[in-house]
Amino acid sequence: MLVERGLQAMNVELVSEAYAIAANYLRRSGTIPDTLVTDEHLLGIIIKLLQQGEFNRIRLANKAIAQFQAQSGARAVA
């Protein structure tokens, strides 16, 4: 799936680890539903951050969580 999106093979593990960290936190906090379905919005945020040069999986996950929550909060207000 990630290779089809144009990511290099070496980054697939980084993206999946960062996604797992972020999704686990967001599921436990009740922000996203507790399902096995990939949240495309969260995945898109992680890929965008990776393309901008973030390669640390913890920082990648934390920035993705912050952006996801900020965008979710903005949607809830609107």
Buried (B, 14 or more C-beta within 10 A) or exposed (E): EBEEEEBEEEBBEBBBBBBEBBBEBBBEEEBBEEEEEEBEEBBEBBBEBBEEEBEEBEEBBBBBBEBBBEEBEEEEEE
